[in-house]
Amino acid sequence: MKKLIALFAVSAVASTSAVAGVALSGSASVTYDDNGTSASATSYDADLAIVGTTGGTTLTVGMDVDGSSATSSTPTLTGVDMTSKIGPVTIAADMFDEISAVTTTTGTGGQVFESVDTGVTVSLDAPIGDATIGLDNSGNVSVSGTWAGVTISHTIKDGSDTTTGSAAIAGMDISITNDGGSSSWSLGTTVSGVALTLTSGSDITAAFGLAGNTMTVSHVSAVKAVAAKVGWDHGNGVNGYGKHKVNAVKAYSTVAIARDLTSGSTLSATYSSKDDSLTLKAAVAF
C-alpha cells in the first residue's frame, strides 16, 4: 500500500512539473463585413499557441483551431519551432513547412513556386561588439548586432543579400531594408499624442486615443499592375520561383475604431473607401 501511495505521489509531482513548464495563449474573433455594394459576409477565426520550456530549451506549437479552412474542417498546425542554447551557441529548428508547394492564384505578387521552409539555424554570440553570427542549413550567413543604438542585420545569400537597420533617433523610429538591391523604409513618431507612420510606399497611418479606446486613420497608396514572372519549382532560374501578377489598385483610406469591452473582448469597426464597406469585428486574446 505504501508503495502504491508513493507511486501516485511521484506521478502527481511529475505531472505538476510538466504543466508548470507549459504556457497556453490564443485568440478568437468573429467578423461581419457588409462588403459595400456586394453581398455581406461573416467569418470567424481561432488560434492557439502552446509553449513548453525547460532550462534553455523552448518548443512552440501553433494551431489554427477553428476548422474553417477551405481544404480541411479539422484543426491544423501552423508552426512547430524549437530553440536551445548550448553556452554561446543557439540552435533554432523550424520543424513545420508553413508554405504550400501547390501553385495558387493570387493578384498580390506572391511566389508561384515556393521551397520547403523547414530547417536548422546555428547562431554564435561572438565577442565582436555584441554581434551574433548565424549559419543555416541553406548556407546563408547572417551577422546582426546593436552598435550606438543602431540595430543592423545582414544576411549573405547567393545572389540576394539582405540588410536591415533600425534606430530610435530624436523621438523617431527609423527602419530601412535592402533586399537584393531593392530598398524600403518606414518612419514612425508621436506628435501631440498621435502616433504617425510613413513608409517608402507613401502609406500613412495615424493612431490616437486612450488605451482601450482608439481610432486609426490610414491612407493606402495606389498599386501599379505588374506582369507575372515565370519561374520553376527548383527556384534556381532567372526568375527564381516566379511571381504572380500584381493587380492595379486605386489609392484608398480606412478609418478603424476599437474599444475594449467589460466582457474582455475588443470590438472594432472599420470603414474602407476601397469598396465603401463597413466591417465589425469582436475579438478576444488570452
C-alpha positions in Angstrom: 0.0 0.0 0.0 2.8 2.4 0.9 4.5 1.6 -2.5 1.2 2.4 -4.3 0.8 5.7 -2.4 4.5 6.6 -3.2 3.9 5.8 -6.9 0.8 8.1 -7.1 2.8 10.8 -5.3 5.7 10.6 -7.9 3.1 10.7 -10.7 1.5 13.7 -9.3 4.8 15.6 -8.9 5.8 14.7 -12.4 2.6 15.9 -13.9 2.7 19.2 -12.0 6.2 19.8 -13.1 5.3 19.2 -16.7 2.3 21.6 -16.7 4.4 24.3 -14.9 6.6 24.5 -17.9 3.8 24.9 -20.4 2.1 28.2 -21.3 -1.1 28.4 -23.4 -2.2 31.5 -25.3 -4.6 32.2 -28.1 -7.1 34.4 -29.8 -10.5 34.2 -31.4 -12.7 36.6 -33.4 -16.0 36.9 -35.3 -16.3 39.4 -38.2 -19.2 40.8 -40.1 -18.5 42.7 -43.3 -21.2 44.4 -45.3 -18.9 44.4 -48.3 -20.2 47.7 -49.6 -22.4 47.1 -52.6 -21.6 43.3 -52.7 -23.3 40.7 -50.5 -22.5 40.8 -46.8 -20.5 38.0 -45.2 -19.4 36.7 -41.8 -16.2 34.9 -40.9 -14.5 33.6 -37.8 -11.0 32.6 -36.6 -9.5 30.9 -33.6 -5.8 30.2 -33.0 -3.9 28.5 -30.1 -0.2 28.6 -29.2 1.4 26.1 -26.8 4.9 27.0 -25.5 6.9 24.4 -23.5 10.1 25.5 -21.7 12.7 23.5 -19.8 16.0 25.0 -18.9 17.4 26.8 -22.0 15.1 24.9 -24.5 11.8 26.1 -25.8 9.3 24.4 -28.0 6.5 26.4 -29.6 3.5 24.8 -31.4 0.9 26.9 -33.2 -2.5 25.7 -34.3 -5.5 27.1 -36.3 -8.3 25.5 -34.3 -11.5 26.9 -35.9 -11.6 24.4 -38.7 -12.7 27.0 -41.3 -10.0 26.1 -43.8 -11.3 25.6 -47.4 -9.4 22.3 -47.6 -10.0 20.9 -44.1 -12.6 21.1 -41.3 -10.3 19.9 -38.6 -7.7 22.0 -36.6 -4.4 22.4 -38.4 -0.8 23.1 -37.4 0.6 26.5 -38.3 4.1 26.1 -36.8 6.4 24.0 -34.8 9.7 25.6 -33.6 12.3 24.7 -31.1 15.2 26.8 -29.8 18.0 25.7 -27.4 21.2 27.3 -26.0 24.4 25.5 -25.5 26.8 28.0 -24.0 27.3 30.8 -26.6 25.6 28.7 -29.3 21.9 29.0 -30.1 20.2 26.3 -32.2 16.8 27.0 -33.8 14.8 24.4 -35.7 11.8 25.0 -37.8 10.0 21.6 -38.0 6.9 22.6 -39.9 6.5 23.7 -43.5 4.1 26.6 -43.4 4.4 27.2 -47.1 2.4 25.1 -49.6 4.2 23.9 -52.7 1.0 24.0 -54.7 0.7 26.8 -57.2 -2.1 29.2 -56.2 -3.9 32.0 -58.0 -3.4 35.5 -56.5 -3.2 39.1 -57.5 -0.7 40.2 -54.9 2.6 39.3 -56.5 3.4 36.3 -54.2 5.7 33.5 -55.3 4.3 30.9 -57.8 6.5 28.1 -56.6 7.9 28.0 -53.0 10.5 25.9 -51.4 10.2 23.9 -48.2 11.0 26.3 -45.3 11.9 23.8 -42.6 15.5 23.9 -41.4 18.0 24.4 -38.7 19.9 27.6 -37.9 23.0 27.7 -35.7 24.0 31.1 -34.2 27.1 32.1 -32.3 27.2 35.0 -29.9 30.7 36.2 -30.9 32.7 38.7 -28.8 32.9 41.3 -31.6 30.9 44.3 -30.3 27.9 42.3 -29.2 27.4 40.8 -32.7 25.7 37.5 -33.4 26.9 35.3 -36.3 24.4 32.7 -37.7 24.6 29.9 -40.3 21.5 28.0 -41.5 21.2 24.7 -43.4 20.8 26.6 -46.7 24.3 28.0 -46.4 23.1 31.6 -45.6 25.4 33.5 -43.2 24.0 36.3 -41.1 25.6 38.9 -38.8 23.5 41.1 -36.5 24.0 43.4 -33.5 23.4 46.8 -32.0 26.0 49.5 -32.0 25.5 53.0 -30.6 21.7 52.5 -30.5 21.5 51.3 -34.1 20.5 47.7 -34.8 21.8 46.2 -38.0 21.3 42.7 -39.5 23.0 41.5 -42.7 22.2 38.1 -44.4 24.6 36.8 -47.1 22.6 34.8 -49.6 23.5 33.6 -53.1 22.7 36.5 -55.4 20.4 38.2 -53.0 21.9 39.7 -49.8 19.5 41.3 -47.3 20.4 44.2 -44.9 18.1 45.7 -42.3 18.7 48.6 -40.0 16.6 50.3 -37.3 17.2 53.0 -34.8 15.4 55.5 -32.5 16.7 59.0 -33.1 15.3 62.2 -31.6 11.9 60.6 -30.9 11.7 59.0 -34.3 11.7 55.2 -35.1 13.5 54.5 -38.4 13.7 51.2 -40.2 15.5 50.5 -43.5 15.6 47.3 -45.5 17.6 46.4 -48.6 16.7 43.1 -50.2 18.7 42.2 -53.2 19.2 45.8 -54.2 15.6 46.9 -53.6 15.2 49.3 -50.7 12.2 50.2 -48.5 11.9 52.2 -45.3 9.5 53.4 -42.6 9.4 56.3 -40.2 7.4 56.4 -37.0 7.0 59.2 -34.4 4.4 60.6 -32.0 3.2 64.2 -32.2 0.7 65.6 -29.6 -0.3 62.0 -28.6 -0.9 61.0 -32.3 1.3 58.0 -33.5 2.3 58.6 -37.1 3.9 56.2 -39.5 5.1 56.9 -43.1 6.5 54.2 -45.4 8.5 54.4 -48.6 5.4 53.3 -50.5 3.7 56.6 -49.4 1.4 54.7 -47.0 0.4 56.9 -43.9 -1.1 55.8 -40.6 -2.2 58.0 -37.7 -3.4 56.4 -34.5 -4.8 58.3 -31.5 -6.9 57.9 -28.4 -6.5 56.4 -25.0 -5.7 52.8 -24.2 -8.7 50.7 -24.8 -10.5 53.3 -26.9 -8.5 54.2 -30.1 -9.1 55.4 -33.7 -6.7 54.7 -36.5 -6.8 56.5 -39.8 -4.8 55.1 -42.7 -4.1 56.0 -46.3 -3.0 53.2 -48.7 -1.3 54.4 -51.8 -2.1 53.2 -55.3 -0.6 49.9 -56.6 0.5 49.7 -60.2 -0.1 46.5 -62.2 3.0 44.2 -62.6 3.2 41.3 -65.0 3.8 37.8 -63.8 7.3 36.3 -63.9 7.8 32.7 -64.9 9.8 30.6 -62.6 10.0 26.9 -61.7 9.9 24.7 -58.6 13.7 24.4 -58.2 14.0 28.2 -57.9 17.4 28.5 -59.5 16.3 30.0 -62.8 16.4 33.7 -63.9 13.2 34.5 -62.1 13.7 32.1 -59.2 10.4 30.6 -58.0 8.5 33.1 -60.2 6.0 35.7 -59.2 2.2 36.1 -59.7 1.0 39.2 -61.5 0.0 42.2 -59.3 -3.4 43.7 -60.0 -3.7 47.5 -60.1 -5.4 49.0 -57.1 -6.5 52.6 -56.6 -5.5 54.5 -53.5 -8.0 54.3 -50.6 -8.4 55.2 -47.0 -9.6 53.4 -43.9 -10.9 54.5 -40.5 -10.8 52.0 -37.7 -12.3 52.5 -34.2 -11.5 49.9 -31.5 -12.9 49.7 -27.9 -12.2 47.2 -25.1 -15.4 45.8 -23.6 -16.0 44.8 -20.0 -16.7 41.3 -21.3 -12.9 41.0 -22.0 -13.3 41.2 -25.8 -12.4 44.1 -28.2 -15.0 45.5 -30.6 -13.7 47.2 -33.7 -15.4 48.9 -36.6 -13.5 49.6 -39.9 -14.7 51.7 -42.8 -12.8 51.4 -46.1 -13.2 53.7 -49.1 -11.8 51.0 -51.3 -15.2 49.3 -51.6 -17.3 51.6 -49.4 -17.6 48.8 -46.8 -18.0 48.6 -43.0 -16.6 45.7 -41.1 -17.5 44.9 -37.5 -15.2 42.5 -35.5 -15.3 41.1 -32.0 -12.1 39.6 -30.8 -10.6 38.2 -27.7 -7.0 37.2 -26.8 -5.7 35.2 -23.8 
